[in-house]
Amino acid sequence: MNQPQVVSPNSGRGPDDEPDSPTRRLRHAFLHHLFYTQGKFPALATKTDYYLALAHTVRDRLLQRWISTANEYTKNGSRTVAYLSAEFLMGPHLGNNLINLGLFDDARKSMSELGLNLDDLLYEEEEPGLGNGGLGRLAACFIDSLATLEIPAVGYGIRYEFGIFHQTLVDGWQVEKTDKWLRYGNPWELARPEWSVTVKLGGHTERMQDNSGQLHVRWVPNRTVLGVPYDTPILGYRNNTANTLRLWKAEAPEAFDFAVFNRGDYQGAVNQKVVSENLSKVLYPNDEHVEGKELRLAQQYFFVSCSLQDMLRIMKTQHVPLHEFHEKFAVQLNDTHPAIGVAELMRLLTDEHQMHWNQAWDITRKTFGYTNHTLLPEALERWPLELFKRVLPRHLEIIYEINARFLDEVRQRYFGDEARVTRMSLIEETGERYVRMAHLACVGSHAINGVAELHSELLKQDVLKDFHEMWPAKFGNKTNGVTPRRWIALANPRLTRLISGAIGEGWIKRLEELRQLEPFALDPNFRAGWREIKRANKRDLSDVIRKRCGVAVDPSSMFDVQVKRIHEYKRQHLSALHIIGLYHRLKTNPNLEMTPRTFIFGGKAAPGYWMAKLIIRLITSIGEVVNRDPAVRDKLRVVFLPNFSVTNGQRIYPAADLSEQISTAGKEASGTGNMKFAMNGALTIGTMDGANIEIREQVGAENFFLFGLTAHEVATVRGNGYRPQDYLDGNAELREVISLIRHGYFSRGDGELFRPLVDSLVNHDPYCLFADYQSYADAHERVGTAYRDSEDWTRMSILNSARSGLFSSDRTIAEYCRDIWNVQPVQVPILSHEDVRVELMV
């Protein structure tokens, strides 16, 4: 990389600059931060220094909007959305902020004039991996849309010191390495220690009566932790709104114990600091052991308590009466991780502020909304009673009281139906006793929603059936969406230019305007441009694959992509079985006509999820065999791209030809990767599951490759005593596939390596891979035929993008605002320095 041509912070003028052009101002500010923030001059500066200098330059432009936004909200006492999420998978901030500020091209030009490449600086940013996947990425899209729609909002979460692990592959196995995203600091955040709050943990409770005979409960903890907020501005697209993402870091009230130190116990002197900081040390500790479960519960309570206390502080600052809490804040629970907020708000109102129970409960239920994100019973959080009592003794008492009053309602409503009472109780009484967090969220919220039409219906019919029967008006659907700013404008600049050249730039904020592209699907010149963009994106991804995986792939082959968290219900191993089937066909018939394909996988397996790790090993093993076999490698390539992340997603989605969305019908709540693929022109092969159903409705059944059992058919098959062996006996290709795995063809003769996976499929097959195998293979035959007609494939690709407008997170958030939160936009005028001076004088 060339060194900058200009080295003085006071000179920064390029040859073609206007005296006060945006390019010149950016360049001048960049050099200022390189000198005075980074303390470097070009001969000593690294790429990281250059990135940080540019990040601070951009942050300066956010801060004026951020301060103006806070001023406007405070002045008006605006009703505010508080989005509680244990995950915020934001992705890199620099590129997104440049897009939203409208400075991307100016930044590229100003960096180029200094001999720097903007793309190099963008990829220098450490991605904050503060989420596992879809849940955290959705939260990130939502706060982007909240700011774009000018909705007063705060995102609350945890500032994990170490985010989701960095995934590497060693001998085909996933290996987890520490994600050190903070090693160079975070230029986007500002610490707010003056707003720290105290959080209690453990201990016991004491009861006492005041002089009037009123009973009070005091929680006596065995330890306390400080929650310190770190704020990141979240900018709306081309407006003046900059909302706040407030993440909490855990610290010890006293970081160093001199008394212990003076006794010679040097390690004990800092023990409290170590124990306290564990709460925000790592994203989702492994909870296979009791210690991990206890830490995870404490972690969830920590950020929820911090956030609710912060809301009470804001109310005090804005002079809002306590009894108007639910009018000031609409608090959304993003899944069950923050569901303890129901009990915590009750504790704060009744114990800390002496409010009567009935009034506090009325406020609490009007405050919270609950979004459910899963149909898997094992994913509905529940905590062993003894563990819960050990960590949160006062909250268990409050939950008992909530439950007693709630079950009285149930008994009155459903007289004599004790089975229903048992099913709906907040405490699971069968076997080991548990606190059911989804039940707490349902009882303590005024609105409950799923995240796709099928998901929401299945919640009503199955997972939360009893609650729907009792409170049908509480339930609704809010189909997920993703932000087009990051997932098209930033991720796919070539396509962005082509679309904007055809229909203007309004679609970036109003994605439904993509419908105007439909006539262009019949334009040969537009189709040719569309194809060239896809080829260029595929060439870029091919370079990444070659550098990171050592595998050469042909950009003219069909890129068949499946990137998402590795899980049995998402069925990456169904795709693996099909690849082996294709390989077997080619080996037995070398002259077989087959569309050349590159199968690209990506995703992380949870550290404690052995079967998911074995699926990764199977995929990499298949790749090792297929990629080195000269008889098939011109027609098949298999790649597992490690460490799938937001950054890598921005390279993958624009390059995909085919999107694999093949979960067992009735298991995926929604999915958002399916939306990102469709927006970028990939066609979908998928089941009738999650948001696939709505994508198919929007893009047209003829532009979607459907296969597999429906959710109802899955339930029927399983209810009738599903026998996977029957499907194996009836399908010759499937038998050959399983035989090859069993006999060690993909494990160097080791027939034991994949035995757990094969035995699970043959004996149980909990996610119906065998039942769907032939339908899946047939759908892929249709895909191959369609891809060989490049003109028609391009037409379908354009229509997939053109008809994806429904899947903008802007639409989703607008529905939440209207139906659940009852909030209105607030326009923000930018404060000038003179405005600030006048306010200070006042």
N, C-alpha and C positions, 0 to 999 in steps of 0.2 A: 504494500500500500504506500502510495506517495505521501510525503509530508506536506502539510498545508503550505500554500504559497505565501500566506499572510501570517505574520507571527506577532504583530502588535495588537493588543486589545483595543486600541484607539484608532486603528486604521481599518479596516474590514470592507473597503469598497472594491467591488469588482469592476471590470472594464465596461460593462453595459448597464450598471446600476443607475436607477434614478436616485437622487440624494436621499430619499426617505422610503425606498421600496421595501416590501416585506423581506425580500431576499437579503438586502443589505442589513436590515435590522436583526434578522436571524443570525447572520454571520458575525456581526459585531457582538451580539449577546453570547453566542457560542464561544468565541475567543475569550470573552470576559470570564465565563465560567471555567474554561480550560485553565486560565491563569489563576483566578482568585477563588474558585471552589475546589478544583482539583490540584492546584498548585504545581502545574506542569507547563513546560514549553515543548514544542513539537519533537525535539530530539529525544526527549525522555518519555513522551506520552505513549501509552498503549492504546489499543483499540477500545479497551474498557474505559480508559480516561475520556476518549472521544465520545463514546456512547453516553457516559455520565454527564459530560459537558452539554451535550445536546438534550439529554433528559431534563436537566435543570433549566435549560433555556425554554423548553416546552412547558415545564411546570410553572415557570414564572407567568406564562400566559393563562394557565389554569387558575392561578391563585386569585387574580382579580375577579374572575367569574365566581370563584368559590366564596370569597368574602362577600361579594354582592349578593349571592344566593342566600347565605346565612343571614345577612342583614335583612333581606326581604322576608324570609320566613319568620324571623324573630319579631320584626315590626308588625307583621300581620297575624302572628299566632297561628300560622297555617296548620290545618289538619295534615298529619304526616303519616306515611306508611313506614312501619318499622318491620323490615324483612329479616327474620331470624333464621340463619342457616349455618349449620356446622361446616359447610363447605362453600367456598367461593373460588372457583377455578377460573381466574380472570384472564390468564394468558398475558403475554407481554403488553405493556401499556403504551410504549412509545408510538408505534405505528397507529394504533387505534386513536390515540389522542391527536396525532397529526391529521388523520382522516376527519375527525369530528371538528377540529379547528379550521379545516379547509387549508392547511398549510403543507400538505404532503409534497406537492410539486415544488413549492418554494424551498422546502427543506432539502429536497434532492438537489435542486440547482445550487443552493448555497453551499452544501457539502461538496458538490462536484467542483465548484470554483476554488475550494480549499484543497483539492486533490484527494478528497475522501469519497467513499462510496456509501450512500445511505443504506443500502441493503446489508453491507457488512456491519454497520452500527446497529441496525435492527436485530440482527441475529446474535449480537453481543449481549443482549439483555437476558438476564437470568429469569426464567419463567417462574412466577410464584405458584408452586404446585399445591394450592390449598384446597384440593378436592380430589376425589377418586375418579370422577367421570361425569356422567350425565347430570346428577343432582347439582354438583358445584358449577358445571358449565351453564346450566339453566339459570342458576342464581345470578351468574355474571351477566347473562343476556338480559335478565329482568332488570337489574339495576341500570344497565345501559339504556334500556327502553324507558324506564321511569324518568331518567334525566332528559331523554329525547322528547318525551311527551310533557315535560315541564311539571312533573308531579313531585311535590315535596316528599322526600324519602330518605331513610337512612338504612343502609345494609349493616347488620350486626353479625359478627362471627369471631373466629379465633385467629390470632396471628401466630400460626404454627412456626416455630423456629426451623423445623425440618418438615417439608411438605411430603407429598406422596413420593415414595422411593424412586430413585433413578434405576431403570431396568436395563440390565445388560444380559447377554446370552453367553453362557459358557458351556461348551459341548452340547448346545441345544437347549440347555436348561435356563430358566429364569433365575437370575441372581439379583438380589436387591442391594442397592448401594444408597448411602445417605444423600438426600437432596439438600445441598447447601446453598439454597437460593439467596441467602442473606450475606454470603461471604464478602461481597463487595459493597454491602449496604443496599438500601432501597431508596432511590432518589424521589420516589413518588409519595412517600408517607411523611407525616409530621407527628411526632410524639406529643401527647397531651397529658403529661403527668399531673397537671393541676386538676384534672377531672378523674383522677384515680378513685376507685371505690374498693371497699373491703368486702370480701366474701368469706362466709363461715363454712366450716366443714366438720363433720363428726360430732362427738360430744353427746350431750343429753339435754333434756328440757326440764324446766322447773315451772311450777304453777304457783300463783299468788293472787290474793285479792286486794283490791285497793280499798280506800276508805268508804267507798259507796257500795262495796260488796261485789264489784265487777271482777270476774275472773280474768287473769292475764297469763299468758304463757311466755316464758323467756327461754330462748335457745342459748345454751352455754356450750360453745364449740370447743373442740380440743385443738383446733388450729385455725388460723385465718390466713387469707391470701389477698394480696393487692392485685386488682385488675387495672392495668394501665392501658388507656386507649391510644391506638395509632390510627391516624386518619389519612385516607387516600381520597382525593377528589375524583369523582366520576362525572365526566363531561357529557352533556347531551350533544346530539348531532346538529351543528350549525346554529346553536342558540346560546344563550348566556347562562343556562342552568348548569351548575356543577354541584351535584349531590355528594353525600359522604358515605364512604365505606369505612366503618369504624370496627377495627379488629382489636381484640383484647389480648394483652400479654400478661402472663402471671408472674408476679414477683413476690418475694418475701417482705413482710412489713419491716423486718430488720435483717439486712443482708449479711451482717457479720456480728457474731456474739463474742464480745470482748471477754466476758467472764469465762466462757468456755476456753477461749484462746489462751487466756492467762493461766489456766490449769494445765496447759500443755496439749490439749486436744485440738490440734490444728485443723483436722478434717471435720470434727464436730462443730467448729466455729462457723463453718459455711454450710452445714448440713441443711439448715432451714431454707436457705436460698436454693439449694439443689432440689429439695423435695417440692418446694412451691413452684419452681419453674417447670417441673415435670408436666404440669397441667397444660402448658402451651408449647411443650417441647416438640411433639410429633403428631402428625395427622393420624387419628384413629389408631391408638396402640393395639397390638395384637391381643384379642380378648379370649384366647383359648384358655388362659389361666385366670384364676380369681383376681390376681393383682391387676391384670389387664382390664378386666371388667370393671373393677373398682375405679381405676384411673379414668376409664372412658366415661363412666357415670359422673364422676367429679368434674371432668372436662366439660361435659355438656351443661351441667349445672352452673359451672363457673361463668361461661359466656352468657348464659341466659340471665343469671342474677346481675352480672355487670350491666347488661343491656337494659333491663327493667329499672335498675337504680339510676341509670343514665337518663332514661325517659322522665323519671320523677325529678331529676335535677333540671332538665330542660323546662318542665312545667313550672318549677319554682322560679327559674330565670324569667320566664314569660308571664309570670303571675297568673297561671291557670289554676283554678281550684282543683283539689284532689278528686272531688266527685265527678269531675269532667274528664277523667283520664281516657275513657273510651271515646270521647268526642275529640280529644286531641290526637290520639294515636290509634291507628288500625294496625294491629300486630299480626303478621302472618307467620305461621309455623311451617317451615319448609321440611316436611316429613316429621317423624316422631322425635328426632334428635333434640329439638328445643321444647318438647311437650311438657317438660318439667316446669315451664313457664307458667302454666295454669296454677300449679300449687305455689310457686314462688310469688306470683302477684297477689294471691290470697294472703300469703304470709306477710308481705310488705304492707298490705292494706290493713290487715287485722292486728298483727303483732306490732309492727313498727309505727303505724299511724292510727291505731285504736278505732278502726272503722268496724261497725257492726257486720256480722257475717253475711246477712241477707243482702245488704247494700254492696258489700265487696264482691259477692258472688254475681250479682247482677252486672256490675261493672266488668268483671272478668269475662263473663260469657259474651258480653257485647264487644269486648276488645279483640278477642282472638278469632282468627280463621285458621283452618287446618287443611293443608294440601297433603294428600296421601300419594305416595310414589311407588307403591309396590302391591303386587298381588300374591307374592310369595309369603306364606304364613311365617316361615322362619325369619323373614326380614322385618316382621312387625316387632319392634323392640319390647322386651319385657325384662325386668330385673328381679333376681332372687330377693325375697323379702328380707332376709338377714343382711345381705349386702347393702340393700337400700337403706335399711335402718341404721347401719353402721356409718354410712356416708351422710345421710340426710334424715336424721331422726325426727326433726320437726315436720318435714314435708310428708313423712309417712303418716304422722298423726292427722295432718290436714287432708291427705288423700283418703284416709279412713273416714273422716267426717264427710267429705264430698260423696264418698261411695255410699255411706249409710243413708244420706238424704236422697241420693239418686235412686238407690234400690227401693226406697219407699215409693218413689214415683212409679217405678216399674211395676211394683206389686199392685199399686192402685190401678194402673192402666191395664195390666194383664193379670187379673185376679186369678190366683191358683196356679199360675204357670211358673213354678219354681225352677224348671229347667231353663227358662228364658232368663230368670234372675241370675242363675249361675253363669250363663253364657255372657251376660252383659256386665257382670261385676268388674270393677277396676282391679280386683284382686283375683288372680287365678287360683282356685282352691284345690284343683285336682293334682295329686302328687305333690311335688315341691311347689311351694306357694310363690307366686310372682306378682309384681306390679305390671299391669298391662298399659303401656304408654299410649298406644293408639286409642284405647278406650278413654283414657284421661283426656286426650286431645279432642275426641268426639264430644264428650260430656261438657268440656270447658270451652267449646267454640260455638259461635253463632252460625258458621258456615263451614261446610266440608266439601272438598272438591277432588275429583280425579283429574288426570292430565291428558286424557284422550277419550273419545266417545265410548269405545268398547271398555276401556279401563273403568270409567265412571259407572257404566252399567253393571260391570262385574262386581264392583264395590257394593252396589245396591243389592245385587242378587245373592252375593256370597260373603265376601270378607267382612263387610259391615252391615249385613242384611238386617239384623235386629235393630240397629241404630236408625237405619233408613225407615223401617216400619214405624218406629216411634216418632221420628222427626223428619218426614219426607221433605219438608220445605228447606231444611238445612243443606240438602245435597244438590250439587250441580257439577257441571263439567267445564273445565278450562283447558282446552287442548294446548299443549306446549307450543312454543315458537322459538326461533333463534334470531339473533340480530343480523340483518343484512350488511351492517357496516363492517363488522369483522369478517363475516363468512362469505361475502362476495367482494365488497369494495376493497378491503385490505388483502384478503387471501387471493383474489383473482383479478388483479388490475387490468390484465388484457381483456377479459370478458367485460369488466366494468366499462372500459372505454368503448367497446363495440356496442354494448347496450345503450349507453348514454348517447352515443353518436346517432343511434336510431330513434330513441324515444325521449331523450333528455335525461336530466339527473334526478328528477322528482321521485323516481322509484326507490332511491336509497332510503328515503324517509317514509314513503308510501308504497310498500312493496306490491300492493295490488295493481299498481300501474304497469307491472311487468306483463299484464294481459295484452298490452299494446304490441308486444312482440309477436303475437300469434300469426299475423299476416306474413311476417318475415320468415316463418318456417317454410313458406312456399317460394321464397326468393333464392334462386341459385347462387347469386353473389354473396348474399348474407350467409347462406349455409356454408359456402366455401370459407368465408372468414371465420365462422364458428368452428369448423373442423381444424383450421390452421391454429387457432388458439388452443384447442384441446391437444393437438400434437405438440405444441410448444410447451404446454404444462406437463405433458407426459415426458418430454425430453428432460425437463428440469427434475422431475421426480426420478427418472432413470439415473441421472447423475448422482442424486442423493443415495439411491439404492446401491449403486456401484461403490461409492465411497464408504458407506456404512456397513454394507453386507458383503461386499466383494463379489456380487453377482451382476453379470451383464444382462439386462433385459431389453427387449426390442420395443421401442415406443410405438411401432405400428401394430403390435399385438393388442388384443383387448385387455385392458386393465380391469380385472375383476377384484373388487376391494371389499374387505371386511375388517373394519377397525372399530373396536369397542372393548369394554371390559371383558375379560375372559371368564365365561361362566357356562355351566352345562346347559342352562335354559336358553342361552343365546346361540348355542349349537354351532360353534366353530368346528366341532368335530364332525358335524354333518357335511360341511364343506370338505373337510379332510377326507372323509370316506368317498365322496364324489370324485375328488382328484385322483384317488387311488383307482377308482373305477375307470376314469378316463385313461390313466396310465396303463391299466390292464388291457383296455381296448386297443391302444396303440401298440403295445407289445405283441399282442396276438394278431394284429392286422396293421402292419407298418404303413400300408397304403391308404389307411382310413382317412377320408376327408374330414378335417377338423379345423375350426377357427382357432388360430394360434392365440393362446391365453397366457397372461401373467397374473397369477393369483397372489395378491398382496394382503397380508394379515398384519394387524397391529393391536396391541392391548396388553394390559397388565392383569396378572392373576393376584388375588389377595394373598399376602405372605403365608397365611395358614391354610390355604385352599389347595390341597394336594392334587385333586382331580383336575383342577384348572391348569395347574402347572404341568401335569402329564399331557394335557391337550396341547399345550405349547410345544412340549417335547415331541409329540407326534407330528405336528406341523413342520417343525424344523427338520425332523428325520425324513419326512417325505421330500422336503426340499433338497436335502443332501443327496438322496437317490436320484430324483428326477433331474436335477440341474446338472448332474455329471453324466447322465446317460445320453450319448450322442444320437441314439435312435429316436428320442422324443424331445430333446431340448429346443428344437426349432418350433415345436408346437405347445410345449408346456414349460412354464417356469413357476416356481413357488418361492415366495420371499416372506420372511417374518421380519418386519422393520421394528427394531427394538425401541423402547421408551416412547410409546405413543403419547402425545401431549397436544396442547393447543397449538404450539409452534409447529409440530409435525403435521397436525391436522390441516393447517393452512397450506401445506404443500400437497397433501394427499387428496383432499376433497376436489380441488379443481382439476386433478389429473385422472379421476376415475371415470371409466366408461360404464361400469356396472356396479351398483350398490347392493351388497348382500345384507338383507334384513330378514333373517330366517329363524327367528325365535319361535318356540312352540306357541301356537295360538293360545291366547289367554294368559300368557306369562309376562310379557313385556308391557309395562304401564303405558309408555308412549314411545320413547326413543326421540332423540333430536339429531343424531347423526344422519338418519334417513332424510331429514329435512335439508341438511347442509349439502348432501349429495345431490338431491333433486334440484336445489337452487343453482348448483353449478353444472347442471346439464347431464348428470348421470341418470341412467335408467335403473329401475329397481326390480330385483327379483326378491319376492317376499311372501310371507304368510299373511293371513288376515289377522294381524295382531297389532296392538298399540295404535300409533298414528299411521301405520301403513294403510289402514283402511281409509282414512281421510285423504292421504296422499293419492291413493288409487282413485278415489272419487273425484279429486280435483284434476289430476293429470289425464284421466281417462283410462278405462280398463284396457284399451288397446295399446296403451303406452306403458304398461306395467306387466311384469311377468309373475303371475300368481301361481302358487302351488300350495299343496298341503291341506291338512285337516283344518276345519274351523274350530273355534273354541268350544262350541257345542259338540262337535264331532269328537274332539279330544276327550271331553268329559264322558261322552257315550262309550267310546272305545275303552277307556280306563274303567268305567263303571261296569262294563260287561266282562271284565277279567282279561285285560290286555296280555297277550302272549307274544313277545317279540320273536320267539323261535318260529312261530308260524310264518311271519314275514320273511325271516331268513330262509326257511325251507322253500318258500315260494319265489325266491328271487335269485337266479343263478349268479348275476354279477355281484350282488351283495354278499353272497356266500364266498365268492372268490376274494373279495375285498377283505372280509374278516379273516379268511384263511391266510392271506399274505401277511396280515398284522400278527396273527397268532404264531406263525412259523418264523417270525423274526426277519422278514424280508426288509423291513425298514428299521431294524435294530441290530444289524450285523449278526444275525442268527440268534439273538437273545429273545427267546419266546416268552420270557417272563416279564420283560420291561413294560409292555403295554397290557399285560394280563388284567390288572384291576379295571382298566377302561373297557376292555373287551367283555370281561365278565359282567360288568355293570350293564352294558348294552344288551347282551344276550339274555341275561337272567331277569333284568328289571326294566331297562330302557325308560327311565322316569320321564323323559321329555320326547318320547315317540319319534326318535330318529328313524328307526326301521319302518315305521308306519308311513313316514313321509318320504323315504328315500327315492322310490321310483317316480313319484310326482315331481320331486326336486330335479332328478336327472332329466325327466321329460321337459321340464321348464327350461333347463339349460340347453337342450337341443333347440328349442324355439329361439333362445337368446343367440346361439351360434348362427342360426339361419338369418336372423334379423341383422346381425352385425355385418354380415357379408354384403348387405345392401347399404353401402355407406351413405347414400343420399337419403334414404328413408330413415336410417338410424339417426342421422343428423336432424331430420325433421322432428322425430320423437324427442330427441335431446332438447331441442329448442322449446318444444311444448312443455316438457317437464319444468324447465326454468320459468317459462311464461305463466304457468299455472300454479306456481308455488307461493303466490302472494299471501295466502291464508296463514302461512307458517312463519310469519314475522312475529317476533316476541312483542312488537309494538301492538299488534292486534290482541295478543293474549293479555297484556297489561291493561289495555283499554277496557277489556271485559272485566278484569279484576276490579278496576277502579269504579266501573259502573255497577257491578252486581254484588260485590263483597265489601269493598273498602269505603265507598261513598266519598271519594276525594276528587278535587277539582284541580286543573292546572293553575299554576301561578307563574306569571311572566316576570322575568328578572331583568331589571335595567342594570347596566354595569355602572358601578360607582367609580367616579374619577378620583384622583388624588385630592382634588379640591373638595369633593363631596365628603371624603373621609375627614379632611381638615375641619370642615364646618361642623360635622357631627361631633368631633372631639371637643370643639369649642363649646358646643351646646351641652 
